[in-house]
Amino acid sequence: MAVSGPASSSESSWRDSNKGMSNGNIKGLILALSSSFFIGASFIVKKKGLKIAGSSGVRAGAGGYSYLYEPLWWVGMITMVIGEIANFAAYAFAPAILVTPLGALSIIISAALAHVILGERLNIFGILGCVLCVVGSTTIVLHAPQEREIETVKEVWDLATEPAFLLYVALMVATTLVLITRFVPRYGQTYVIVYIGVCSIVGSLSVMSVKALGIALKLTFSGMNQLTYPQTWAFAMVVIICVIIQMNYLNKALDTFNTAVVSPTYYVMFTSLTILASIIMFKDWDRQGAIQIFTQMCGFVTILAGTFLLHRTKDMVEASSTTPSFSMRHSKHVEDGRELEAMPLQRETSL
């Protein structure tokens, strides 16, 4: 005798969530992986360009823009743009909860290249941190939800204008304004969390708009023109504004603090807020069971452990060669061609 009702419906939903990766998720995965390689490399190239520009002009961390005249910075910027384009395309095919955590791979690339090119040492614990990032990313990929079926950009707009997501947007915009007006002038040069906080909050909003715009372009290329809808252009404007703000404060963070601190801190905050935004707006977890959600969280915690190890590894290396310092608090400056870590705040104001 067949069993029907809520139990059978729940069982069917559980089976649907365990069919394996869809074609869209596979395309999104490939694009996200390639994006991580380009973006990870761009951090190092841009950092090199910022150091060269800072030696002959006003540093970005001090409000200067001499890096705009440095070719190497532009190479890094182009590399990042290529990575962001691949990332942009990935969001059009796969849910944010799958694409965003794969940014951990860019941390691995960045840490490895920083070890080779910038001389920022990576010891055995740093390598273990990289392994944890890979394991956590793999766990999330294998248990990611299927992409939501959307037939028009107006559906995305309806999701973005629901009360829950509007409340999230209001809170994030208010927090960003407070950080920029009150905390950046006072603590931007001392606490990496200030610059990265602005980048991450704005980034979570930009990803939602990027995903909406990506879906609109995907539908347009498939024969259903979405460019006639004003919602498409509204999402595009949000993307442009958010990206400009992100790049400005990310440049300040990279020029002021060590890459091994900026990369994992940015990843943790940006990924956490983006996943939260996606859960609220696209309701990713509504299409999954408790086991899948729990497994994803375990994967994410594993990635966080990996990024924490990478961070602490840098602290251990600095402590063994100089005086003990807290890299989350102290900035980095260049004096007579030498990098000075953990410079007291009193000396920072004199530079």
Salt bridges, closest charged atoms under 4 A:
GLU11 OE2 - ARG15 NH1 3.02
ASP16 OD1 - LYS19 NZ 3.65
GLU120 OE2 - LYS47 NZ 3.89
GLU147 OE2 - LYS211 NZ 2.55
GLU162 OE1 - LYS283 NZ 2.54
ASP255 OD2 - ARG59 NE 3.65
ASP284 OD1 - ARG287 NH2 3.19
ASP315 OD2 - HIS311 NE2 3.80
ASP315 OD2 - ARG312 NH1 2.73
GLU335 OE1 - ARG347 NH2 3.17
GLU339 OE2 - LYS51 NZ 2.86
GLU339 OE2 - LYS332 NZ 3.91
